[in-house]
Amino acid sequence: MSKISKTKISAGVFWLEVPEAELFVLCGCPADSVKHLMKAGKIHDYEIETDSGSGPNHHSHGTITNETGPNAILLSDLSVQKGDFANLAEFPVLQMLYRQGMLLPNHPNNTGAKPLLIGQENVVNAQMNYIYRGNYGLTSLEDILASGMPREQAEEMMRIKLFFAFGEIRPSSDLLHSVIVDHQPVEVLNGVKVVRKKVNCYEFIYKDESVEVDLNLAKNETYETPYQLENHYFKREYFSVVHTGEGDGWDIDRPCMASVICFQGKIFLIDVGPNIAHTLNAIGVDVNEVEGIFHTHAHDDHFAG
């Protein structure tokens, strides 16, 4: 039986696993890669039974529901392919930290192991910075005040941020481990090594086996949408609001929450989530018709388009 296995999930997205080394890699992370993994069965619910003992790792609930998933991400050398972002690692990282429990206090899966980001140095650093900003937004009272918010409201916002951050704003390096790869093999985890062969092509090596992963989209490929949308007639009115999504970054059947505003025949978007061209096409709107965007916040499921 092979020690390394690779499965194609969708165009430009692969699942590589080395169970013996406890390494499970999401190779390629364009928009909605988590949804693709869910549909492929690589992310699914399971229950963890916890004992009734006490201690720093004790969880007070007898049985907790948890998710499987990757513990590493291989990033694309290219930031954009076929007009779409190729590296949107935020939601896969959030899935590992929170839905798998790697960051949650007293969670059985919080063993001290960190999610791994694999790739070239500039690409990994860029993802670290963007995940930090997406996780926390503005990270000091001074920054929030500089945005024009009243002090009382800014102080309340900072208290809320610290509460959800478990009391401390931490750099991405505290939450994630980077594996910088070039033309020499480097160890990823438990004896598994990776080497960059050429642009967007990597080879994983474990003992006497090796598997190559090519993240380049083929000539006739584009990144895929995990859901299908019916066609709807979008009536151009003096003023109207049409909701184009009621889901979120975890909903495999629906686009993320967003709306389209029509005012005096002009089109404006409230947020631009993943696969926005697919969504607009379903209501008969061309992307060139969009006059402007109201952007609520910087998470993948609201700006990836």
LINZILIN-V706119 format. One line per field, one symbol per residue. phi: phi as a letter, one per 40 degrees, with the letter a starting at -180 (. if undefined). psi: psi as a letter, one per 40 degrees, with the letter a starting at -180 (. if undefined). burial: # if it has 9 or more other ideal C-beta (glycine too) atoms within 8 Angstrom, else .. A space follows every 50 residues. Layout:
phi=???
psi=???
burial=???
This chain:
phi=.ccbbbbccadgbbbbbbdcbfbbbccgbcdgccccccccgcbacabbcb cccbhcbcbcccbbcbbcicbabccccccbbfgbccbbcccdcccccbcc gcbcdgcdccbgcbdbbbicdccccccdcccdcccbgcbaccccccchcd ddccccccccdccccfgacbcdccbbbcbcbacbdbccafgcbbaccadg bbbbbafbbabcbbccccdbbbccccbbbccbccccbcaabbcbabcacb ccbbccdaabbbbfgcbbbbgbcdfcccccccbgbccccccabbbcacbd cbbcc
psi=hidhihhhdahehihhigddefhhhhhhgahfdddddddeedhiiiihhi ieaiidehhehdhihiiaaieihhiidhdhhfeihdggeddddddddddd eeehheidegeeiiihhhaiddddddddddddddddbheiddddddeeii dddddddddddddeefehhiideddihhhhhbehhihdhfehiiihdahe hihhhhbeiihihhehhideiiiiheiiiihihhhhidhihhheheaaee heeiiihiihhhhfeihihhigaifdddddddefhideehdihhhdigid eeed.
burial=...#.##.##########..##################.#.##....#.# .......##....#.##.##########..#..################# ##.#.#####....######..##############......###...#. ...##.##..##..#......#..##.####....#.##..#####...# ######..#.###.###.....#..##......#.......#.##.#.## #...########....##########.###.##.#....#..###...## #####
